Amino acid sequence: MSMISLPELEAAINYWRARSPSTGEDLKLCPQAAALAVPYAGMIVARAHDLSLDALAPDARDAYAAWLSVQSGKPPA
């Protein structure tokens, strides 16, 4: 079971925010950053240091996997 640290999740959110900045009057996050923000907020509230990859919703898992691909030098799918 793979674990995601809080700093890794934050870095993935920041990657998506830089790639697709917030839009509209309400500054809505892009779908990928929004999907990752949910478990990030949960980790903050629970004071968790890491989270199982299996605990992510499919859209958050896809966004995280795409970020990991970029970090390893592979183009995102």
C-alpha positions, 0 to 999 in steps of 0.5 A: 500500500502506497502512502502519500505525505502531506507535503507531497499532496500539497506539492501536487495541488500547487502543480495543478494550481500553477498549470491551471490557475483559479478562474472566475469571480469565485476563483474556482480551482481546476478539477484536479486541484479541487479533487486533491484539496478534499483529502488535503483538508481532511489530513489537516483536520485530522493532523495526519502526516500521510494517507493511503493512496487507496483512500483517494477518490478516483479523480484525486488518484488520477490527478496525483498519478499525473503529478507523479508522472511529471515528477519522474520526467514522464509526460502526463497521460 
